[in-house]
Amino acid sequence: MRKVKILRSNLNYLITITVVLIVFIGGMSCSGTSEILKLADTAQAAEEVGIENPTVEANNQFGLQLFQRLYQTNKNLFISPLSISIALTMTLNGATGDTQQEMKKALALSDLDLETINSDFGNLQKSLQLNSSRIKLQIANSLWGREDLVFDSDFLQTNRDYFNATLQSVNFKNQQSITDINQWVKDRTSGKIDRVISQVEPETILFLINAVYFKGNWTKAFNPKKTTKRKFFLIDGSQRTVDMMSQSGRYLTYKNSDFQAIRLPYDNGRLGMYVLLPDSKHSLTDWVTELTITNWKVWQPQFVEREGNVVLPKFKVEYEKDLNSYLSALGMKRAFVPNQADFSNICKNPSDLYIGGVKHKSYIEVAEEGTEAAAVTSVQVRTTTIQPNQLYFVANRPFAFIIEDQWTGSILFLGIMANP
């Protein structure tokens, strides 16, 4: 708890200093004034969120639960719980009844009302918007809706107010709509993720998309001259030679009988990477089950500063996953089922909406100077109703066919296709 108190004290100090600076900015340039105002807004938002915010804790719990379900032996895994939660919470604002309750349960938000959830996520996003020469963290949201539909005004206003997500009306039958969405994703992830949508099914009416981009320099960079080839031992017993970075110094660390951990800070230390290493006698597969929100809250306050050496591999991971089945397993079932899901707060006509897919793509590269990471989550909302003047024809069962001469009306061929 001592670390929490120190962080709270530092935050209050930052807000105080920022306010003092604002008082004396009369003679400053517009750009300088703008930077101070942004700092004040970020600091105030962080104060609004607080250290032990229930929405943030719920997001962490959801992330760890999803992480455990996604884990596969000997497979790389990298997700952004924040990105997934934001995209699904934007969608949650359009859900009602049992669909809303199941989504809140899956997101570990059952005990919170929607207004609190929205407000907390709004402040959290503001507090995490960082942009300097040594660290950058950007969060962006957008809505892409079918141009011939009218979406609920309250749904749109809520997502605009809390998530800064505005609706882009597009023609999904035009390939340009896919190009525009993917370009938005590419721009918000500094080119690290350039495609989240490859095609749009005819029944699609809306995409809700979140993008998170992070680039941070280590507080203490690794010296590239100390990077050497070393063996890395895989879970299946095999080994491979990789580039391993090394340095020495003082670090926040934790150790028990099952694993040891270290925190490597970025920039001024606000953000950091925790590296958790199971003991050689313990399987990573078995240990992952211990990575719960309860244990994490027990371990974190016990980190203490120690002096020593760190050896860490350079690595790059690109990850992609459709999350429907995993979210369903966490209790979010109705949202994916046509004619059972209730998203009537998104659009009144059509009202029979459901989530067609939740896709998550991510990227991370860890090197001597720091870390670059990006993640995108897209939620695709579909309808089961065929809209007027729109053809939706799927010959996915036995059918008859006729070949006719239009001029004479003569049937030339007639058939049944029962088994293609």
Buried (B, 14 or more C-beta within 10 A) or exposed (E): EEBEEEBEEEBEEBBEEBEEBBEEBEEBEEEEBEBBBBBBBBBBBBBBBBBEBBBBBBBBBBBBBBBBEBBEEEEEEBBBBBBBBBBBBBBBBBBEEBBBBBBBBBBBBEEBEBEBBBBBBBBBBBBBBBEEEBBBBBBBBBBBBBEEBEBBEEBBEBBBEBBBBEBBEBEBEEEEBBEBBBEBBBEBBBEBBEBBBEEBEBBBBBBBBBBBBBBBBBBBEBEEEEBEEEEEEEEEEEEEEEBBBBBEEEBBBBBEEBBEBBBBBBBEEBBBBBBBBBEEEBEBEEBBEBBBBEEBEEBBEEBEEEEEEBEBEBBEEBBEBEBBEBBBEBBBBBBBEBEEBBBBBBBEEBEBBBBBBBBBBBBBBBBBBBBBBBBBBBBBBBBEBEBEEEEEEEEEEEEEEEEEEEEEEEEEEEEEEEEE
